[in-house]
């Protein structure tokens, strides 16, 4: 397995751990800030629609970008900003704004991630190496979903959001290694 795939798996795994901590208890938080089930659904819908619409256009543009690794880092940076933003949510409108930040980050990161990941797959191992990414996703979400409710019930949402932010920062810093690896390969081939 190429080093770039290991970096992508580790960095995305940390982001999945961060997001998964909140996933199952999201509606409880929405209720605490004055929202209801409709608010929870609309906020998530805002994220998904923003990500989906932007991803269509950004993905087409990213085909022409030479440094997709930087776009992964930018997308992850916006996601870190979103996790940090959770600390300041006081009402549903704040939540919608944070969800839009996540949507923009996802729209920038996902096509670039998929492109870089695909570029570094080992010949003859496409299925198993994409399968490794999928299994990382489910394992990270499973572990974090179990832990998230526990942490929030004992320490509250603020502590949970700080943990999510810190995990995402680790993922961001690890993703920056992609640029280091690309630079090494450029120097080696020149």
C-alpha positions as CSV (number, residue, x, y, z in Angstrom):
1,X,0.0,0.0,0.0
2,X,1.3,3.4,-1.0
3,X,2.2,5.9,1.8
4,X,-0.4,8.4,0.4
5,X,-3.2,5.9,1.1
6,X,-2.0,5.4,4.6
7,X,-2.1,9.1,5.2
8,X,-5.5,9.4,3.6
9,X,-6.9,6.6,5.7
10,X,-5.5,7.9,9.0
11,X,-6.5,11.5,8.4
12,X,-10.0,10.6,7.2
13,X,-10.3,8.1,10.0
14,X,-9.7,10.9,12.5
15,X,-12.3,13.1,10.9
16,X,-14.8,10.2,11.0
17,X,-14.1,9.7,14.6
18,X,-14.7,13.3,15.3
19,X,-18.0,13.4,13.4
20,X,-19.2,10.1,14.7
21,X,-18.9,11.3,18.3
22,X,-21.8,13.6,17.6
23,X,-23.9,11.7,15.0
24,X,-26.2,9.7,17.3
25,X,-26.9,12.5,19.7
26,X,-27.2,15.3,17.2
27,X,-31.0,15.7,17.7
28,X,-30.5,16.0,21.5
29,X,-28.2,19.0,20.9
30,X,-30.6,20.6,18.4
31,X,-33.3,20.4,21.1
32,X,-31.0,22.0,23.6
33,X,-30.5,25.1,21.4
34,X,-34.2,25.6,20.9
35,X,-34.8,23.4,17.9
36,X,-36.9,20.4,17.3
37,X,-36.8,17.4,15.0
38,X,-37.7,19.5,12.0
39,X,-34.8,21.8,12.8
40,X,-32.4,18.8,13.0
41,X,-33.6,17.5,9.7
42,X,-33.4,20.9,8.0
43,X,-30.0,21.6,9.3
44,X,-28.6,18.2,8.1
45,X,-30.5,18.8,4.8
46,X,-28.8,22.2,4.5
47,X,-25.4,20.5,4.8
48,X,-26.2,17.8,2.3
49,X,-27.7,20.2,-0.3
50,X,-24.8,22.7,0.0
51,X,-22.3,19.9,-0.3
52,X,-24.1,18.2,-3.2
53,X,-24.6,21.3,-5.3
54,X,-21.1,22.7,-4.7
55,X,-19.5,19.2,-5.1
56,X,-20.9,19.0,-8.7
57,X,-19.2,22.2,-9.7
58,X,-16.1,21.9,-7.6
59,X,-15.4,18.4,-8.8
60,X,-15.4,19.5,-12.4
61,X,-13.0,22.3,-11.6
62,X,-10.8,20.0,-9.5
63,X,-10.1,17.8,-12.5
64,X,-8.0,20.6,-13.8
65,X,-6.1,21.3,-10.5
66,X,-2.6,20.0,-10.3
67,X,-2.4,20.0,-6.5
68,X,-5.5,18.2,-5.3
69,X,-3.7,17.4,-2.0
70,X,-4.0,21.1,-1.1
71,X,-7.7,20.9,-1.7
72,X,-8.0,18.0,0.7
73,X,-6.2,20.1,3.3
74,X,-8.4,23.2,2.6
75,X,-11.6,21.0,2.9
76,X,-10.4,19.5,6.1
77,X,-9.5,23.0,7.4
78,X,-13.1,24.1,6.8
79,X,-14.3,21.0,8.6
80,X,-12.1,21.9,11.5
81,X,-13.6,25.4,11.5
82,X,-17.1,23.7,11.5
83,X,-16.2,21.6,14.6
84,X,-14.8,24.7,16.3
85,X,-18.0,26.5,15.3
86,X,-20.1,24.0,17.3
87,X,-18.7,25.6,20.4
88,X,-20.5,28.9,19.6
89,X,-23.9,27.7,18.5
90,X,-26.6,29.3,20.5
91,X,-29.7,28.8,18.3
92,X,-30.8,27.0,15.1
93,X,-29.6,29.8,12.8
94,X,-26.1,29.4,14.1
95,X,-26.4,25.7,13.5
96,X,-27.4,26.3,9.8
97,X,-24.4,28.5,9.3
98,X,-22.1,25.8,10.7
99,X,-23.7,23.2,8.5
100,X,-23.0,25.3,5.4
101,X,-19.4,25.5,6.4
102,X,-19.3,21.7,6.6
103,X,-21.0,21.5,3.3
104,X,-18.4,23.8,1.6
105,X,-15.6,21.8,3.3
106,X,-17.0,18.5,2.1
107,X,-17.6,19.8,-1.4
108,X,-13.9,20.8,-1.7
109,X,-12.4,17.8,0.1
110,X,-14.4,14.9,-1.2
111,X,-13.7,15.0,-5.0
112,X,-10.0,15.8,-4.3
113,X,-9.8,12.9,-1.8
114,X,-11.4,10.5,-4.2
115,X,-9.0,11.6,-7.0
116,X,-5.9,11.3,-4.9
117,X,-7.0,8.1,-3.3
118,X,-7.8,6.6,-6.7
119,X,-4.4,7.8,-8.1
120,X,-2.5,5.9,-5.4
121,X,-4.3,2.6,-5.5
122,X,-2.0,-0.4,-6.2
123,X,-2.7,-2.1,-9.5
124,X,-4.9,-5.2,-8.9
125,X,-5.9,-4.0,-5.4
126,X,-8.5,-1.4,-6.3
127,X,-11.4,-3.3,-4.6
128,X,-9.5,-4.2,-1.4
129,X,-8.0,-0.8,-1.0
130,X,-11.3,1.0,-1.4
131,X,-12.8,-1.7,0.9
132,X,-10.2,-0.7,3.5
133,X,-11.4,2.9,3.3
134,X,-15.0,1.7,3.7
135,X,-14.2,-0.5,6.7
136,X,-12.2,2.3,8.3
137,X,-15.4,4.5,7.9
138,X,-17.7,2.0,9.6
139,X,-15.2,1.1,12.4
140,X,-14.5,4.8,13.2
141,X,-18.2,5.6,13.2
142,X,-19.0,2.6,15.4
143,X,-16.4,3.4,18.0
144,X,-17.1,7.1,18.1
145,X,-20.9,6.6,18.2
146,X,-20.5,4.5,21.2
147,X,-18.2,6.9,23.0
148,X,-20.0,10.1,22.0
149,X,-23.1,9.5,24.0
150,X,-21.1,8.5,27.0
151,X,-18.9,11.6,26.8
152,X,-21.8,14.0,26.3
153,X,-23.8,12.5,29.1
154,X,-20.9,12.9,31.6
155,X,-19.1,16.0,30.4
156,X,-21.7,17.8,28.2
157,X,-21.6,19.0,24.7
158,X,-18.9,21.6,25.1
159,X,-16.3,19.0,26.1
160,X,-17.5,16.8,23.3
161,X,-17.0,19.6,20.7
162,X,-13.5,20.3,22.0
163,X,-12.6,16.6,21.6
164,X,-14.1,16.7,18.1
165,X,-12.2,19.8,17.2
166,X,-8.9,18.3,18.5
167,X,-9.4,15.0,16.6
168,X,-10.1,17.0,13.4
169,X,-7.0,19.1,13.9
170,X,-4.9,15.9,14.2
171,X,-6.6,14.7,10.9
172,X,-5.8,18.1,9.3
173,X,-2.1,18.0,10.3
174,X,-1.7,14.4,9.1
175,X,-3.4,15.3,5.8
176,X,-0.6,17.9,5.3
177,X,1.8,15.1,4.9
178,X,0.3,14.5,1.5
179,X,1.9,17.6,0.3
180,X,5.2,16.5,1.8
181,X,5.0,13.2,0.0
182,X,4.1,14.9,-3.3
183,X,7.1,17.2,-3.0
184,X,9.4,14.2,-2.2
185,X,8.2,12.4,-5.4
186,X,8.6,15.6,-7.5
187,X,12.2,16.0,-6.3
188,X,12.9,12.3,-6.8
189,X,11.6,12.4,-10.4
190,X,13.4,15.7,-11.3
